[in-house]
Amino acid sequence: MLNPSQANLNLDAVLRDVDRAFPKLMATRLEAAVARAKSQEKRGAFDPVLSFDTEFLRYNSSSDPGKAKTTSMSDAVVEVLDRSGVKFSVGGRLNRGAVKSPASFTGSSGEYFVSAKIPLLRDRINNAKTVAEQQALLGEPIADQFIREAQLGLFEKAGAAYWELVGAKAKLDVATRLLKVATDRAEYIRERIAKGANPPIDQQEANAEVARRQGGLDKAERDVQKAEIKLGLYRWREDGSTIDVSRTQVNVSDLEGRPAVVDAQKARDTATQDRPELLALRLSQQVLGLELGLAQNDRKPGLDLVIGPGLDLGSDSIGNTMKAGVFYTIPLRQNSADGRINATKSKLQKLDLEYKQLERAVQIEVNDALSALAQTEKRVGAAVE
């Protein structure tokens, strides 16, 4: 029974090996896993948080110096930050005894409340945690494009190595047949000389042809060995071991046929739309767009509304409670925000230039491939005729 290295090999099997187990591609997939984990980490900023706090104080009374007073204060709160920037809280507190300012006394059953801190200008929608999550989410498809880029590059190299081996095997077959023809001819000349039908000089010429064909066969065998070694760079198992490619059998008949017909304009359009390098740059522009929006947000004044209705229960309670307020801050200088805005705009301009350069390079690559395909079509057509 043939082992995998000796079994008949085709291009699909080579590409499967690359896609399944090539170390560089596996490492790139791990980078994508890191990007997904980063998104999960940033999503954690919006996880609800439950906190407990309890205190006991014995202190010198400011209203009656020299007299010790005691108080106990406990509270439990669940807080959650919304992606719009609003922070919601729900909880309860129990403050008894000689409560020390700024805390306030509660009824015997405690006070229960809900509250919200609502940004009206700065940090509304565009806030650091929301933008960080959005950027991390964009990091996932960017990582996927890096996988595709690595995959396509490896497929191209592995495919070229496979066809190099197929071509080397075909040349070896031809060299083997040519040597046999030269050997048979030398034997035929020997018999003719023995019968006196040919001069002895013909034997020297025939032997020289055999030696030349033997040299061609030796070179063809070495070319096969080099092609096998080159192909071996791309054949891996999932456990990290390599697949032996010596004596690998390939289908030389795969060289038969004509090149596929390709729509030139469609090829150019597809490359522009789907090349992973270009897609990654477009996504990176979106990431910088989010960063620019956050920097522009930081130029705004801060205006936050806080509102928190509650209910005080038990003996000594007052029923409905309310906490409300407005917090307003005005940045007197804008150097930090302006610096980030200018830096981000420069980065966007740089990405735009890189995109144009890469787009042009992709178009040139496609045109070169189309030209090579057309020339191959002509050569194949001439050979067939």
C-alpha positions in Angstrom: 0.0 0.0 0.0 1.3 3.5 -0.9 2.0 5.9 1.8 0.7 9.5 1.4 4.0 10.7 0.0 4.0 8.0 -2.7 0.3 8.3 -3.5 -0.8 10.1 -6.7 -0.8 13.8 -5.9 -2.9 16.6 -7.5 -3.1 20.3 -7.1 -6.2 20.2 -4.9 -4.4 18.0 -2.4 -1.5 20.3 -2.3 -3.7 23.3 -1.6 -5.6 21.4 1.0 -2.4 20.6 2.8 -1.5 24.3 2.8 -4.9 25.5 4.0 -5.1 22.9 6.7 -1.6 22.8 8.2 0.9 25.4 6.9 2.4 27.0 10.0 2.3 30.6 8.7 -1.4 30.3 7.8 -2.2 28.7 11.1 -0.4 31.5 12.9 -2.4 34.1 10.9 -5.6 32.3 12.0 -4.4 32.6 15.6 -4.1 36.3 15.0 -7.7 36.4 13.9 -8.6 34.5 17.1 -6.8 37.2 19.1 -8.8 39.9 17.2 -12.0 38.2 18.2 -10.9 37.9 21.8 -10.1 41.7 21.7 -13.7 42.3 20.6 -14.9 40.3 23.5 -12.6 42.2 25.9 -13.9 45.6 24.7 -17.5 44.3 24.9 -16.9 43.8 28.6 -17.0 47.5 29.1 -20.8 47.3 28.9 -21.2 44.3 31.2 -23.4 45.0 34.3 -21.5 45.3 37.6 -22.8 44.4 41.0 -21.1 46.1 43.9 -21.6 45.9 47.7 -20.3 48.3 50.3 -20.8 48.3 54.1 -19.1 50.5 56.7 -19.2 51.1 60.4 -18.0 54.4 61.8 -17.3 55.6 65.3 -16.2 59.2 65.2 -16.0 62.4 67.2 -19.1 64.5 66.7 -18.6 67.9 65.2 -21.9 69.2 66.7 -21.1 67.8 70.1 -17.3 67.7 70.5 -15.9 65.0 72.8 -18.9 62.8 72.3 -18.5 59.6 70.3 -21.1 58.8 67.7 -21.6 55.7 65.6 -23.2 54.9 62.2 -23.5 52.0 59.9 -23.9 52.4 56.1 -24.6 49.7 53.6 -25.5 49.8 49.9 -25.8 47.4 46.9 -25.8 48.8 43.4 -26.0 47.3 39.9 -24.5 49.6 37.3 -24.5 49.2 33.5 -23.1 51.5 30.8 -25.0 51.8 27.6 -23.3 52.2 24.3 -24.9 55.6 23.9 -22.9 56.8 26.9 -25.8 56.7 29.4 -24.9 55.0 32.7 -27.8 53.3 34.5 -27.8 52.3 38.2 -30.3 50.5 40.4 -29.9 49.6 44.0 -30.6 50.2 47.6 -28.9 51.7 50.7 -29.4 51.5 54.4 -27.8 54.2 56.6 -28.6 54.1 60.3 -27.3 55.8 63.4 -25.6 59.2 63.4 -25.0 59.2 59.7 -22.1 61.3 58.7 -22.3 63.8 55.8 -22.4 63.5 52.8 -24.4 60.3 53.3 -28.1 60.8 54.4 -30.2 58.9 56.9 -32.7 56.3 55.5 -35.8 54.6 56.9 -35.4 51.4 58.8 -36.2 49.4 55.6 -33.7 51.3 53.5 -33.9 53.5 50.4 -34.3 52.0 46.9 -33.5 53.9 43.8 -32.8 54.0 40.1 -30.6 56.6 38.4 -29.2 57.6 35.1 -26.2 59.8 34.1 -26.9 61.1 30.6 -24.3 62.8 28.5 -25.9 65.5 26.4 -22.9 66.8 24.5 -19.4 65.2 25.0 -19.4 61.4 25.1 -22.9 61.0 23.7 -22.7 58.1 21.2 -19.1 58.9 20.4 -17.3 57.9 23.6 -14.1 56.1 24.2 -15.5 52.7 25.2 -18.1 52.6 22.4 -15.5 53.6 19.8 -13.0 51.0 21.2 -15.5 48.3 20.8 -16.4 49.4 17.2 -12.7 49.5 16.3 -12.2 46.0 17.8 -15.1 44.7 15.8 -13.6 46.1 12.6 -10.4 44.4 13.6 -12.0 41.0 13.1 -12.7 41.4 9.3 -9.3 43.0 9.0 -7.7 39.9 10.5 -9.8 37.8 8.1 -8.3 39.7 5.2 -4.8 39.0 6.5 -5.7 35.3 6.5 -7.0 35.6 2.9 -3.9 37.5 1.8 -1.6 34.9 3.4 -3.7 32.1 1.9 -3.7 33.5 -1.6 0.1 34.1 -1.5 0.8 30.6 -0.3 -1.6 29.0 -2.8 0.2 30.8 -5.6 3.6 29.6 -4.4 2.5 26.1 -3.6 0.7 25.9 -6.9 3.8 27.1 -8.8 5.8 24.4 -6.9 3.3 21.7 -7.9 3.3 22.6 -11.6 7.1 22.9 -11.5 7.2 19.3 -10.3 4.7 18.2 -12.9 6.8 19.9 -15.6 10.0 18.3 -14.3 8.3 14.9 -14.3 7.2 15.4 -17.9 10.7 16.4 -18.9 12.1 13.4 -17.2 9.7 11.2 -19.1 10.8 12.8 -22.4 14.5 12.5 -21.4 14.0 8.8 -20.6 12.4 8.2 -24.0 15.1 10.1 -25.8 17.8 8.1 -24.1 16.0 4.9 -25.1 15.8 6.1 -28.7 19.5 7.0 -28.6 20.4 3.6 -27.0 18.3 1.6 -29.6 19.9 3.6 -32.4 23.4 3.0 -31.1 22.6 -0.8 -30.9 21.2 -0.7 -34.5 24.3 1.1 -35.7 26.5 -1.5 -34.0 24.7 -4.2 -35.9 25.0 -2.3 -39.2 28.7 -1.9 -38.7 29.1 -5.6 -37.9 27.5 -6.3 -41.3 29.7 -3.8 -43.0 26.7 -1.5 -43.9 28.0 1.5 -41.9 31.4 2.9 -41.3 32.9 2.6 -37.7 32.7 6.4 -37.3 28.9 6.1 -37.1 29.3 4.2 -33.8 31.3 7.0 -32.2 28.5 9.5 -33.2 25.8 7.2 -31.8 27.7 6.6 -28.6 28.2 10.4 -28.2 24.4 10.9 -28.7 23.8 8.3 -26.0 26.1 10.1 -23.6 24.4 13.4 -24.4 21.0 11.9 -23.8 22.3 10.4 -20.5 23.4 13.8 -19.4 20.0 15.2 -20.2 18.4 12.4 -18.2 20.7 13.1 -15.2 19.8 16.8 -15.3 16.1 15.9 -15.6 16.3 13.6 -12.5 18.0 16.4 -10.6 15.4 18.9 -11.6 12.7 16.5 -10.3 14.6 16.2 -7.0 14.7 20.0 -6.7 11.0 20.4 -7.5 10.1 17.7 -4.9 12.2 19.6 -2.3 10.5 22.9 -3.2 7.1 21.3 -3.0 7.9 19.8 0.3 8.1 23.3 1.8 4.3 23.4 1.5 3.3 19.9 2.6 2.6 19.7 6.4 0.5 17.7 8.7 -1.7 19.2 11.4 0.6 17.9 14.2 3.4 20.0 12.8 5.3 17.2 11.0 6.2 17.5 7.3 5.1 15.1 4.6 7.9 13.3 2.7 7.6 14.2 -1.0 10.3 11.9 -2.4 9.0 9.7 -5.1 5.8 11.6 -5.3 3.6 10.6 -8.2 1.8 13.3 -10.1 -0.4 13.4 -13.2 1.7 14.6 -16.1 -1.5 14.5 -18.1 -2.6 17.6 -16.1 -0.4 19.6 -18.5 -2.7 18.8 -21.3 -5.5 21.2 -22.3 -5.8 24.8 -23.1 -5.7 27.8 -20.8 -9.0 29.0 -19.5 -10.7 32.0 -21.1 -10.7 35.0 -18.8 -12.7 38.2 -19.2 -10.0 40.9 -18.8 -12.3 43.6 -17.5 -14.1 41.3 -15.1 -10.7 40.2 -13.8 -9.6 43.8 -13.1 -12.9 44.6 -11.4 -12.9 41.5 -9.3 -9.3 42.2 -8.2 -10.1 45.8 -7.2 -13.2 44.7 -5.2 -12.0 41.5 -3.6 -8.2 41.6 -3.1 -7.7 41.3 0.6 -5.0 43.9 0.8 -7.4 46.5 -0.6 -10.3 45.4 1.6 -8.0 45.6 4.7 -7.1 49.2 3.8 -10.7 50.2 3.4 -11.5 48.7 6.8 -8.5 50.5 8.3 -9.9 53.7 6.9 -13.1 53.0 8.8 -11.1 52.4 12.0 -9.4 55.8 11.6 -12.8 57.4 10.9 -14.0 56.2 14.3 -10.9 57.6 15.9 -11.4 61.0 14.2 -15.0 61.1 15.4 -13.8 60.4 19.0 -11.2 63.2 18.8 -13.9 65.6 17.5 -16.1 64.6 20.4 -13.4 65.6 22.8 -13.6 69.2 21.6 -17.2 69.5 22.9 -18.0 70.8 26.3 -19.2 68.3 28.9 -22.9 68.5 29.8 -24.2 65.6 31.9 -27.7 65.3 33.3 -28.1 63.1 36.5 -31.5 62.0 37.6 -32.2 59.4 40.3 -35.7 58.9 41.8 -36.0 56.7 44.9 -38.2 55.4 47.6 -37.4 55.5 51.3 -39.2 52.8 53.3 -39.7 51.7 56.9 -39.9 53.7 60.2 -38.4 57.2 60.0 -38.8 57.1 56.2 -39.9 60.0 54.0 -41.3 58.1 51.0 -40.3 59.5 47.7 -36.7 60.8 47.3 -34.9 62.5 44.4 -31.4 63.2 43.2 -31.0 65.4 40.2 -28.2 67.6 38.9 -26.4 69.0 35.9 -22.6 68.9 35.4 -21.1 71.3 32.9 -17.4 71.5 32.0 -15.7 73.7 29.4 -12.2 72.9 28.1 -10.4 76.2 28.0 -7.7 74.9 25.5 -8.2 72.3 22.8 -4.6 71.2 22.2 -5.1 67.6 23.0 -8.2 67.1 20.9 -6.9 69.3 18.0 -3.6 67.3 18.0 -5.4 64.0 17.7 -7.7 65.4 15.0 -4.7 66.6 12.9 -2.8 63.3 13.5 -5.8 61.2 12.5 -6.5 63.3 9.4 -2.8 62.8 8.4 -3.2 59.1 8.9 -6.3 59.0 6.7 -4.4 60.9 4.0 -1.5 58.4 4.2 -3.9 55.5 4.0 -5.6 57.0 1.0 -2.2 57.4 -0.8 -1.3 53.8 0.1 -4.7 52.6 -1.2 -4.2 54.3 -4.6 -0.6 52.9 -4.9 -1.8 49.4 -4.0 -4.8 49.6 -6.3 -2.5 50.6 -9.2 -0.1 47.7 -8.3 -3.0 45.2 -8.3 -4.1 46.4 -11.7 -0.6 46.0 -13.0 -0.4 42.5 -11.6 -3.7 41.6 -13.3 -2.6 43.1 -16.6 0.7 41.2 -16.4 -1.1 37.9 -15.6 -3.5 38.5 -18.5 -0.6 39.2 -20.9 1.2 36.0 -19.7 -2.0 34.0 -20.2 -2.5 35.4 -23.7 1.1 34.5 -24.6 0.6 31.0 -23.2 -2.5 30.6 -25.3 -0.6 31.4 -28.4 2.3 29.1 -27.6 -0.1 26.2 -26.8 -2.0 26.9 -29.9 1.2 26.8 -32.0 2.3 23.6 -30.4 -1.0 21.9 -31.0 -1.0 22.9 -34.7 
